[in-house]
Amino acid sequence: MKTNAPRNTAVTGKTAFVTGGTGFVGSHLVEELKRRGYGEVRCLVRSRLKWLDGLDIVPVEGGLDDEDALREGVRGVDYVYHVAGLTRATAWEAFEEANVRGTLRLLDAVRAVNPNVKRVLVTSSLAAVGEADVPVADETTPLRPISQYGKSKALMEERLAPYHADLPLVVVRPPAVYGPREADIFTFFKTVDRGLCPIVGEAHRPDLSLVHVRDLVRGMVDAAEHEATPGQTYFLGSEEHYSWAQIRDATMAALGKKALTVPIPGALVEVVGAVAEGVGRLLGTYPPLNREKAREIRRACKMCAVDKARAHFGYRQTIPLEDGLRETIAWYRSAGWL
């Protein structure tokens, strides 16, 4: 397997292999690893470096379906961070291949060529919880996922069980994540920028965990490096739960604009999702708001507790919503997205 950069045979500091490094969360994770002084960070890359362009990383060409690339990536590293995954697709088979089989191929590669790895961090999602009997999920909440994406993450977690005996695994479940480079929640900010603010359900009821990407990746690295985390699962979210009114007001303040609030009854959001999906089909795209996402918005648990992560390795939210949204909106403008 070829890499696009020469290996440094005299690497100092920790070493890591990152999947999904070209994406939103993964690229911020790579930046956090480099900030902490990791000597070599290898990244699984299919073709383009995207957000990794200009960073001091070692690209490993391939995908989660390439066993040779996975073995090349994990060989000899201290830490493996598995962030790659599929969040939107029209068929279950695509979710299963990327999120379940792809993860197991990676773990098979680690077990085969680097069984003494210090830690393997696997990224799941709050979507794996789905419907819950409690308003705020914690790590003891049963998994009853609603969407195919959530079901694939729950199945992935289930399939990890045989690997816990051989590998020091830690699983993290983020809720909704925002920050520079994020492209799905961005559609909400774009809509507000155009003068409309859709709100589903009760505007002033705390309903959402929303974590800034830098808080998330700091928590991911802390979870991977702490000695007490193997075999554990953690939610990494915001310590505060937000209402849509809070998010609306902070977004308008960051934009310096007012927007008309458009209440959307819960029963109507699934209709909106179906219409958006139909339009997307005509345009050859699959929109962030689709029928499955609409069902999650209406029925799934969207808040999670971070008490366990705080107790085990000191996780905390450091970026207030207002500051994070100001930075995010400024980035969208500088990048020409707004």
Helices and strands as residue ranges (DSSP letters): E 15-19, H 24-35, E 40-45, G 50-52, E 58-61, H 67-74, E 79-82, H 92-95, I 96-101, H 102-113, E 119-123, G 126-128, H 148-159, G 161-163, E 169-173, E 176-178, H 186-193, E 196-200, E 210-212, H 213-225, E 232-235, H 244-255, E 260-264, H 266-283, H 291-299, H 307-313, H 321-334
